[in-house]
């Protein structure tokens, strides 16, 4: 392929004398097919030619042969062609008619003339193209086709003027009637089948890509759709089907398909060889270019498409070369010879073909059978190879999903058994732990006058039994919260009273802990008392463990947005900033956790409980240390207002029943 590419790039130009000087036909046309490219000469000039007859007066040195020479690429100027021919009555055929078929199918306006070599007069004139409305008597064909006129013996010139906003890749054939019918039918059948294959492939790959969430496959389906649009335009079917109600339909479909193919192929390439993983900045640059390239479809029906093609086609060639280099580099890096050898064939060879094709369209390489056919041929190989790859990938994904499903079922079974075991173990532990704690308390009452060592041992028993009981409660609470069928038993609670009673009970159970109520604003909240108590106590216990002796402040404040904010603030050293994102995870313990007892469930359970109440929990650390835990819970506005009114009424009634300075009741 590389040798062929070099041969295309550096092939010597064909001289005008190497081409055939003229062709011979009968009065009704040729006996056999005539490929006019062998006889046509091309004139690319900015000079305005008003009459086709003026072309035969221009010297031959101003022209270049069409065969095996570089085309004019994209230009707004009319490109002119001419070919001399001789009509000889002795070459008469049995055919009643002949046809001239010109193209490509996407060319906008093609003006054809036959000029007498003896008189210089125009003896026949017509024009076709995808922007020329077809006449009722004109032959219906995917390619622009006209019936060849009957001519008397003599010397003639065929002149053709082409004006288009697409690439000037021109071909023309003179065909007898029988050949015309046969070739049109065969050509239509093959191209119709190919279009059908493309649209079916698009549907399959799109569905597969969306189900597997594979971006490479999804973008490949978009690339297949782009190829469908291009072939729909190039084959002439877009002109046949849509030009009757929109003259620009052929250009719009062909140009949009080209723009879409440039962008989608680049992004598809990047995902397949994982440029997005290895070179993220390069991927972002290529993706940005691809997005701009796909937006170029808006120029497809105007002369702006010429500028678009010149800018983006050359850039696309450069990026494709870069991607080929990256493919080789990544293949050596990953050392996966089998995979990247396949990709080199399935993607590398078609990419070289695309580069050759784009260079032909832009006038950088000669127009010949090789440069014209390499792209469709390589695309067919490409689709077959990718089809094999997708089949293998589908098998692997299906096998992987089956294994994943089996593993998931096994994991769910193990998790269920684990939850059942923890629940059973927790319940079984509670009874003996309660007995140990109660017995230690009773012994403490009876042995108050014993030696300090005995009293200390009893205190140790009570302390460790309490810690073990808290651990059991934590695991049991986690099991409850992890259960998919978990529901909260909520009731309307005045939060100020709830927190006041909770802190008072904490003072009785754990004397000496410095806990203060800073400010409690009343609000009625729907909560599960047991779980919310566990959540608040977890925060207080966490502060006690990691900041022993430090003051803890608890406050509540309601806001106009319908939420209540509970703050638990300690004056300890605070949580390291780099650990704030992890402390809510189950079983996570920070770098200082070795100094304290615990399993890393306190904050995790609190967060789960708050979420179960449709709230949120966040942590922050002050500049001088100290941790602030902010709990945000929705409160009931109506019940809050009603509860506040009742409290004010009860307060005034109490004051009215209280004697003032020993006097009568007021």
C-alpha positions in Angstrom: 0.0 0.0 0.0 2.8 2.4 0.8 4.6 1.6 -2.5 1.3 2.2 -4.3 0.9 5.5 -2.5 4.4 6.6 -3.5 3.7 5.6 -7.0 0.6 7.7 -7.1 2.3 10.7 -5.6 5.4 10.7 -7.8 4.0 9.2 -11.0 5.2 11.1 -14.1 2.7 13.2 -15.9 1.2 11.9 -19.1 1.9 14.1 -22.1 -0.9 15.3 -24.4 0.7 13.4 -27.3 0.3 10.1 -25.3 -3.5 10.3 -25.4 -5.6 9.3 -28.4 -6.2 12.3 -30.7 -9.8 11.5 -31.7 -12.5 8.8 -31.7 -14.6 7.3 -34.6 -18.3 6.7 -34.5 -21.2 6.1 -37.0 -24.0 8.5 -37.7 -26.1 7.0 -34.9 -23.3 6.5 -32.5 -20.6 4.0 -31.6 -20.6 0.3 -32.1 -19.0 -0.4 -28.7 -18.5 1.5 -25.5 -16.1 4.5 -25.7 -14.5 5.9 -22.6 -14.1 9.5 -23.5 -11.6 10.2 -20.8 -8.9 8.8 -23.2 -9.7 11.6 -25.7 -10.7 14.5 -23.5 -8.4 17.5 -22.9 -9.0 19.8 -19.9 -8.7 23.6 -19.7 -8.6 25.2 -16.2 -8.7 28.9 -16.6 -10.1 32.0 -14.9 -10.8 33.6 -18.4 -14.4 33.8 -19.3 -15.4 31.7 -22.3 -18.8 32.9 -23.6 -19.3 30.4 -26.5 -18.2 26.8 -26.5 -17.2 27.2 -30.1 -14.3 29.5 -28.9 -12.7 26.4 -27.3 -11.7 24.9 -30.7 -9.7 28.0 -31.4 -7.5 27.7 -28.3 -4.1 26.0 -29.1 -3.6 22.5 -27.7 -0.7 23.5 -25.6 -3.1 25.3 -23.3 -4.9 22.1 -22.5 -3.8 19.0 -20.5 -5.0 15.4 -20.9 -7.6 14.2 -18.5 -6.2 10.7 -18.2 -3.7 10.2 -15.4 -3.3 13.9 -14.5 -4.2 15.8 -11.4 -7.7 17.3 -11.4 -8.4 21.0 -10.7 -9.7 20.1 -7.2 -12.3 22.6 -5.8 -12.8 25.8 -7.8 -15.6 28.2 -8.5 -14.5 28.6 -12.1 -16.0 26.6 -15.0 -13.7 23.7 -16.1 -13.7 23.1 -19.8 -13.2 19.8 -21.7 -12.9 19.1 -25.5 -12.4 16.1 -27.7 -12.3 15.8 -31.5 -14.1 13.0 -33.2 -15.0 11.8 -36.7 -18.4 10.6 -37.9 -18.2 8.0 -40.7 -21.3 6.5 -42.3 -19.4 3.3 -43.0 -19.4 2.7 -39.2 -23.2 2.5 -39.1 -24.6 0.1 -36.5 -27.9 -1.7 -35.9 -28.5 0.4 -32.9 -31.2 3.1 -33.2 -29.8 5.3 -30.5 -26.7 6.0 -28.4 -26.3 7.9 -25.1 -23.6 10.0 -23.5 -23.3 9.5 -19.8 -21.2 12.0 -17.8 -20.4 12.5 -14.2 -19.8 12.4 -11.3 -23.4 12.4 -10.3 -22.9 15.3 -7.8 -21.7 17.8 -10.4 -24.0 20.8 -10.5 -24.2 21.9 -14.1 -22.7 20.2 -17.2 -23.1 22.0 -20.5 -22.4 19.8 -23.6 -22.0 21.0 -27.2 -21.1 19.4 -30.5 -19.4 21.8 -32.9 -18.7 21.2 -36.6 -15.1 21.2 -37.4 -15.7 22.5 -40.9 -18.0 25.4 -40.2 -17.4 26.1 -36.5 -21.1 26.1 -35.9 -22.8 24.5 -32.9 -24.9 21.6 -34.2 -26.2 20.3 -30.8 -26.4 21.7 -27.3 -27.8 20.5 -24.0 -27.0 20.5 -20.3 -27.5 18.2 -17.3 -26.5 18.1 -13.7 -27.9 17.6 -10.2 -29.1 21.2 -10.1 -30.6 21.1 -13.6 -34.3 20.2 -13.6 -34.9 17.0 -15.7 -37.0 17.3 -18.8 -39.9 15.0 -19.5 -38.2 13.5 -22.5 -34.9 13.0 -20.7 -33.7 9.5 -19.8 -34.1 8.7 -16.1 -30.7 7.5 -14.8 -28.6 7.8 -11.6 -25.9 9.5 -13.7 -26.5 12.6 -15.9 -27.4 11.0 -19.3 -28.4 12.4 -22.6 -29.3 10.8 -25.9 -26.5 11.3 -28.5 -27.7 13.1 -31.6 -27.7 11.7 -35.2 -24.9 13.3 -37.1 -23.8 13.3 -40.8 -20.3 12.4 -41.8 -17.6 14.9 -41.0 -15.2 16.2 -38.3 -16.6 17.5 -35.0 -15.6 18.7 -31.6 -17.3 17.6 -28.3 -17.1 20.4 -25.7 -18.1 20.1 -22.1 -18.2 22.9 -19.5 -18.5 21.8 -15.8 -19.4 24.2 -13.0 -19.8 22.8 -9.4 -19.0 23.4 -5.8 -17.8 19.8 -5.5 -14.6 18.2 -6.6 -14.0 18.2 -10.3 -13.6 14.5 -10.8 -15.0 14.1 -14.3 -15.8 11.0 -16.4 -17.7 10.5 -19.6 -18.8 7.5 -21.7 -20.4 7.1 -25.1 -22.7 4.0 -25.0 -24.8 2.1 -27.5 -28.4 1.7 -26.4 -28.1 -2.1 -25.5 -25.0 -1.5 -23.4 -26.6 1.5 -21.8 -29.6 -0.5 -20.5 -27.5 -3.4 -19.3 -24.9 -1.4 -17.5 -27.5 0.9 -15.9 -29.4 -2.1 -14.5 -26.3 -3.9 -13.3 -24.9 -0.7 -11.8 -28.1 0.2 -10.0 -28.5 -3.3 -8.6 -24.9 -3.4 -7.1 -25.1 0.1 -5.7 -28.6 -0.5 -4.3 -27.3 -3.7 -2.5 -24.4 -1.7 -1.1 -26.6 1.0 0.2 -28.9 -1.6 1.8 -25.8 -3.2 3.5 -24.7 0.2 4.9 -28.1 1.1 6.4 -28.5 -2.3 8.0 -24.9 -2.2 9.3 -25.7 1.3 10.8 -28.7 0.0 12.6 -26.9 -3.0 14.0 -23.8 -1.1 15.2 -25.9 1.7 16.7 -28.1 -0.7 18.7 -25.0 -2.7 19.8 -23.1 0.4 20.7 -25.9 1.8 22.8 -26.6 -1.5 24.6 -22.9 -2.0 25.4 -22.3 1.7 26.0 -19.2 1.4 23.8 -18.4 4.9 22.4 -16.1 3.4 19.7 -19.0 1.3 18.3 -21.5 4.2 18.5 -19.1 6.5 16.6 -18.5 3.7 14.1 -22.2 3.5 13.4 -22.2 7.2 12.8 -19.4 6.7 10.3 -21.4 4.0 8.5 -24.3 6.4 8.3 -22.0 9.0 6.8 -20.8 6.5 4.2 -24.5 5.8 3.4 -25.1 9.5 2.7 -22.0 9.8 0.6 -22.8 6.7 -1.5 -26.4 7.9 -1.8 -25.2 11.1 -3.3 -22.3 9.7 -5.4 -24.5 6.9 -6.8 -27.0 9.5 -8.1 -29.9 8.1 -6.1 -30.2 11.2 -4.1 -30.6 13.2 -7.3 -33.3 10.8 -8.6 -35.3 10.7 -5.4 -35.2 14.2 -4.0 -34.3 16.7 -6.7 -37.9 17.0 -7.9 -38.9 18.8 -4.7 -35.5 20.2 -3.6 -32.9 20.9 -6.3 -30.1 21.2 -3.7 -30.9 17.8 -2.1 -28.0 15.9 -3.9 -25.4 18.5 -2.8 -26.9 18.6 0.8 -26.8 14.8 1.2 -23.3 14.3 -0.3 -21.8 17.3 1.5 -23.3 16.4 4.8 -22.2 12.8 4.5 -18.6 14.0 3.7 -18.6 16.4 6.7 -20.0 13.7 9.0 -17.5 11.1 7.8 -14.5 13.3 8.5 -15.6 14.1 12.1 -16.9 10.6 13.0 -13.9 8.7 11.6 -11.5 10.8 13.6 -13.4 10.3 16.9 -13.9 6.6 16.1 -10.2 6.2 15.5 -9.4 7.9 18.8 -11.7 5.6 20.8 -10.6 2.4 19.1 -6.8 3.0 19.7 -7.5 4.8 23.0 -6.0 8.1 22.2 -8.3 9.6 24.9 -6.6 7.5 27.5 -2.9 7.9 26.4 -3.0 11.4 25.0 -6.0 13.3 26.5 -4.9 16.7 25.2 -4.4 15.4 21.7 -7.8 13.7 21.9 -9.5 17.0 22.9 -7.8 18.8 20.0 -8.9 16.2 17.5 -12.4 16.1 18.9 -12.6 19.9 18.6 -11.5 19.7 15.0 -14.0 16.8 14.3 -16.8 18.9 15.8 -16.0 21.8 13.5 -15.7 19.4 10.5 -19.1 18.0 11.2 -20.6 21.5 11.4 -19.3 22.0 7.8 -22.5 20.4 6.5 -24.1 23.8 6.5 -21.9 24.9 3.6 -22.7 21.9 1.4 -25.3 23.7 -0.8 -23.2 26.8 -1.4 -19.8 27.9 -2.8 -18.6 28.1 0.8 -18.2 24.3 0.6 -15.2 24.9 -1.7 -13.4 26.8 1.0 -14.5 24.3 3.6 -13.1 21.4 1.5 -9.7 23.1 1.0 -9.3 23.8 4.7 -10.6 20.6 6.2 -9.6 18.0 3.7 -5.9 18.8 3.9 -6.1 19.1 7.8 -7.9 15.7 7.8 -5.1 14.1 5.8 -2.6 15.4 8.4 -4.6 14.1 11.3 -5.1 10.7 9.7 -1.3 10.5 9.3 -0.9 11.4 13.0 -3.4 8.7 14.0 -1.5 6.1 11.9 1.7 7.1 13.8 -0.1 6.9 17.1 -1.5 3.4 16.2 2.0 2.1 15.6 3.3 3.8 18.8 0.5 2.4 21.0 0.8 -1.0 19.5 4.5 -1.1 20.5 3.7 0.3 23.9 1.0 -2.3 24.7 2.8 -5.2 23.0 -0.5 -6.7 21.8 0.6 -7.9 18.4 -2.6 -9.7 17.5 -5.0 -6.9 18.2 -3.0 -4.1 16.6 -2.0 -6.2 13.6 -5.7 -6.6 13.0 -6.3 -2.9 13.5 -3.5 -2.1 11.1 -5.3 -4.1 8.4 -8.9 -3.1 9.3 -8.2 0.6 9.9 -4.7 1.4 8.6 -5.2 0.2 5.0 -8.6 2.0 4.6 -7.1 5.1 6.2 -4.3 5.1 3.6 -7.1 4.7 0.9 -9.0 7.7 2.4 -5.8 9.8 2.3 -5.2 8.9 -1.4 -8.9 9.6 -2.2 -8.8 13.0 -0.4 -5.6 13.9 -2.2 -7.3 13.1 -5.5 -10.3 15.2 -4.7 -8.2 18.2 -3.8 -6.0 17.9 -6.9 -2.8 16.6 -5.2 -2.8 13.1 -6.9 -3.7 12.0 -10.4 -7.2 10.9 -11.3 -7.1 7.4 -12.5 -8.7 4.0 -12.0 -6.5 3.3 -8.9 -7.2 6.6 -7.1 -10.9 6.5 -7.9 -11.5 2.9 -6.9 -9.2 2.5 -3.9 -11.6 4.1 -1.5 -14.8 2.1 -2.2 -12.8 -1.1 -2.5 -11.0 -0.5 0.9 -14.3 0.5 2.5 -15.8 -2.9 1.6 -12.7 -4.6 3.1 -13.0 -2.3 6.1 -16.7 -3.1 6.7 -16.0 -6.9 6.5 -13.0 -6.7 8.8 -14.8 -4.6 11.4 -17.8 -6.9 11.1 -15.6 -9.8 12.1 -14.1 -7.7 14.9 -17.6 -6.7 16.1 -18.7 -10.4 16.0 -15.8 -11.4 18.2 -16.4 -8.4 20.5 -20.1 -9.3 20.8 -19.1 -12.9 21.8 -16.7 -11.6 24.4 -19.2 -9.1 25.8 -21.9 -11.7 25.9 -19.6 -14.1 27.7 -18.4 -11.4 30.0 -22.0 -10.4 30.9 -22.9 -14.0 31.7 -19.9 -14.2 34.0 -20.7 -10.8 35.5 -24.3 -11.9 36.1 -23.2 -15.1 37.7 -20.7 -13.2 39.9 -23.3 -10.7 40.8 -25.7 -13.4 41.9 -23.0 -15.0 43.9 -22.1 -11.7 45.5 -25.7 -10.9 46.3 -26.0 -14.4 47.9 -22.9 -13.8 50.0 -24.0 -10.3 51.0 -27.4 -11.7 52.1 -25.7 -14.4 54.1 -23.4 -11.9 55.6 -26.2 -9.6 56.6 -28.1 -12.5 58.1 -25.1 -13.6 60.0 -24.4 -10.1 61.4 -28.0 -9.6 62.4 -28.1 -12.9 64.1 -24.7 -12.3 65.8 -25.7 -8.9 66.9 -29.0 -10.1 68.5 -27.2 -13.0 70.2 -24.5 -10.7 71.6 -27.0 -8.2 73.0 -28.4 -10.4 75.8 -25.0 -11.5 77.3 -23.6 -8.0 77.0 -26.6 -6.6 78.8 -26.2 -9.2 81.6 -22.5 -8.3 81.9 -23.2 -4.6 82.1 -26.0 -5.0 84.6 -24.0 -7.5 86.7 -21.0 -5.1 86.8 -23.3 -2.2 87.9 -24.8 -4.3 90.7 -21.4 -5.5 91.9 -20.3 -1.9 91.8 -23.1 -0.9 94.2 -22.3 -3.8 96.6 -18.6 -3.4 96.5 -18.3 0.4 97.0 -16.2 -0.1 100.1 -13.8 -2.5 98.5 -10.2 -1.8 97.4 -9.6 0.7 94.6 -8.2 -2.1 92.4 -11.5 -4.0 92.5 -13.5 -0.9 91.8 -11.2 -0.1 88.8 -11.6 -3.6 87.4 -15.4 -3.3 87.6 -15.2 0.1 85.8 -13.0 -1.5 83.1 -15.6 -4.3 82.7 -18.4 -1.8 82.3 -16.4 0.4 79.9 -15.4 -2.5 77.6 -18.9 -4.0 77.7 -20.3 -0.6 76.7 -17.9 -0.3 73.8 -18.7 -3.8 72.6 -22.4 -3.0 72.9 -22.0 0.2 70.8 -20.1 -1.8 68.2 -22.9 -4.3 68.0 -25.4 -1.5 67.7 -23.4 0.1 64.9 -23.2 -3.2 62.9 -26.9 -3.8 63.4 -27.8 -0.3 62.4 -25.6 -0.6 59.2 -27.3 -3.9 58.3 -30.7 -2.2 58.8 -29.7 0.8 56.6 -28.2 -1.4 53.9 -31.3 -3.5 53.6 -33.2 -2.7 50.4 -36.5 -3.0 52.3 -35.5 -0.4 54.9 -38.1 2.2 55.9 -38.1 4.8 58.6 -40.7 5.1 61.3 -41.2 8.8 61.4 -43.1 11.0 63.7 -43.5 14.8 64.2 -40.9 16.0 66.7 -40.0 19.4 68.0 -36.3 19.5 67.4 -35.4 21.9 70.3 -37.1 19.6 72.8 -35.6 16.5 71.1 -32.0 17.8 71.3 -32.4 19.2 74.8 -33.6 15.8 76.2 -30.9 14.0 74.2 -28.0 16.1 75.6 -29.4 16.0 79.1 -29.5 12.1 78.9 -26.0 12.1 77.5 -24.8 14.2 80.5 -26.3 11.6 82.9 -24.9 8.6 81.1 -21.4 10.0 80.4 -20.6 12.5 83.2 -17.8 15.0 82.6 -18.3 15.4 78.8 -18.3 19.1 77.9 -21.5 19.4 75.7 -23.4 22.6 75.4 -26.5 23.8 73.6 -25.6 27.0 71.9 -28.9 28.0 70.3 -31.9 25.9 69.6 -34.6 27.3 67.3 -37.8 25.4 67.4 -39.0 23.5 64.3 -41.2 20.4 63.8 -39.4 17.7 61.9 -40.6 14.3 60.7 -37.9 11.9 62.0 -37.3 8.4 63.2 -36.5 9.1 66.9 -34.3 6.0 67.4 -32.2 6.5 64.2 -31.9 10.3 64.6 -30.7 9.8 68.2 -28.1 7.3 66.9 -27.0 9.9 64.3 -26.5 12.8 66.8 -24.9 10.5 69.4 -22.5 9.2 66.8 -21.3 12.8 66.1 -20.9 13.5 69.8 -19.1 10.2 70.4 -16.8 10.9 67.4 -15.9 14.3 68.9 -15.3 12.7 72.3 -12.9 10.0 70.9 -10.9 12.3 68.6 -11.0 15.4 70.8 -11.2 14.2 74.4 -12.0 17.0 76.8 -12.7 19.5 74.1 -16.0 21.4 74.1 -18.8 20.3 71.8 -21.5 22.8 70.8 -24.9 21.8 69.4 -27.3 24.2 67.7 -30.3 24.3 65.4 -31.6 27.0 63.1 -34.4 27.0 60.6 -34.2 28.9 57.3 -36.8 30.5 55.0 -36.0 27.8 52.3 -37.9 25.2 54.4 -34.8 23.5 55.8 -33.6 23.1 59.4 -29.8 23.3 60.0 -28.3 21.3 62.9 -24.7 22.1 63.7 -22.4 19.9 65.9 -19.1 21.8 66.5 -16.1 20.5 68.4 -13.0 22.5 69.4 -10.6 19.6 68.8 -7.8 19.5 66.2 -10.2 18.8 63.3 -10.1 16.4 60.5 -7.2 16.7 58.0 -8.5 18.4 54.8 -7.3 15.6 52.6 -9.4 13.1 54.5 -12.7 15.0 54.4 -13.7 13.3 51.2 -13.3 9.8 52.6 -14.5 10.0 56.3 -18.1 9.3 55.3 -17.1 6.0 53.7 -17.8 2.8 55.6 -14.9 1.4 57.6 -12.6 4.3 56.7 -10.2 5.4 59.4 -7.9 8.3 59.2 -4.2 8.4 59.8 -4.7 9.2 63.5 -7.2 6.4 63.9 -4.7 4.0 65.6 -4.9 6.1 68.7 -8.6 5.5 69.2 -10.9 2.5 69.2 -13.5 2.1 66.5 -14.3 0.5 63.1 -15.0 3.6 61.0 -18.8 3.4 60.9 -19.9 6.3 63.0 -19.9 9.1 60.4 -21.0 6.6 57.6 -24.1 5.6 59.6 -24.9 9.1 60.5 -24.7 10.1 56.8 -26.9 7.2 55.8 -29.5 8.1 58.4 -29.6 11.7 57.3 -30.1 10.7 53.7 -32.9 8.4 54.8 -34.6 11.5 56.2 -34.2 13.3 52.8 -31.4 15.5 54.2 -27.7 16.1 53.6 -24.6 16.0 55.8 -21.4 18.0 55.2 -18.2 18.5 57.1 -15.8 21.4 57.3 -12.7 22.3 59.3 -11.9 25.8 60.8 -8.7 27.7 60.1 -7.6 27.0 63.7 -8.9 23.4 63.9 -12.2 22.1 65.1 -14.7 20.2 63.0 -18.2 21.4 62.1 -20.8 18.9 61.0 -23.8 20.5 59.3 -27.0 18.5 59.0 -29.7 19.9 56.7 -33.2 18.5 57.1 -36.6 19.6 55.7 -39.1 20.8 58.4 -42.9 21.0 58.3 -43.8 24.7 58.1 -47.5 24.3 59.1 -46.8 22.1 62.1 -44.0 24.4 63.2 -46.3 27.5 63.2 -49.0 25.5 65.0 -46.6 24.2 67.6 -45.2 27.7 68.2 -48.7 29.1 68.7 -49.5 26.4 71.2 -46.3 27.1 73.2 -47.1 30.9 73.3 -50.6 30.2 74.5 -49.4 27.8 77.2 -46.8 30.3 78.3 -49.4 33.1 78.8 -51.7 30.7 80.6 -48.9 29.7 83.0 -48.1 33.3 83.7 -51.8 34.1 84.3 -51.9 31.4 87.0 -48.7 32.5 88.7 -49.2 34.9 91.8 -47.6 38.3 91.4 -45.7 39.5 94.6 -47.9 37.3 96.8 -51.0 39.1 95.7 -54.2 37.6 94.2 -54.0 35.4 91.1 -54.1 37.4 87.9 
